[in-house]
């Protein structure tokens, strides 16, 4: 399974393709960045990103995609949210299946892979190191591409689970928490209530099967 990971940024929009059937340096099929300048007209920057992404998706022919979504209270959150929207627009127009992860969730996977101590704060060099090690340890990596690779890698595990390629027994404890966590309240007014927190239970909120919807419509 080949999965495209996206790390949206107005300056350098990172992307990478992870192949679950490959090993070493072949695990990252391809990677790169879309770039725009702050000197460009603001609306042109968004249009360029959207169209570049559509062309990329068409060229790669991938069905499954992972996207890192913006967290508010960060620098330029309004601009990042606008980029998130045009990213989603491009993927909806291309009818691809997408799953969203927060930056913290993606860093957690790289943190576990590198076996960093619990209080360790993952920074850009850490994400680059993790990407290089998982793909054979060779070549120069940009941090935007490294983030995108880990988005792709994490999304690949989710889509493998969702499509039945792997089962819950194959998941790591971190994947189990992110993908299939179910919390039962033990105290208070909500005691006994069950909250399905995992991404698997949040279709049309944290993941969307637009490819399946499009092909189902064609069959009808």
Buried (B, 14 or more C-beta within 10 A) or exposed (E): BBBBBBBBBBEBBBBBBBBBEEEEEEBBBEBBBBBBEEEEEEEEBBEBBBEBBBEBBEEBEBBBBBBBBBEEEEEEEEBBBBBBEBBBBBBBEBBBBBBBBBBEBBBBBBBBBBEBEEEEEBEEEBBBBBBBEBBEEEEEBBBBBBBBBBBBBBBBBBBBBBEEEBEEEEBEEBBBBBBBBEEEEEEEEEEEEEEEBBBBBEEEEBBBBBBEEBEEEEEE
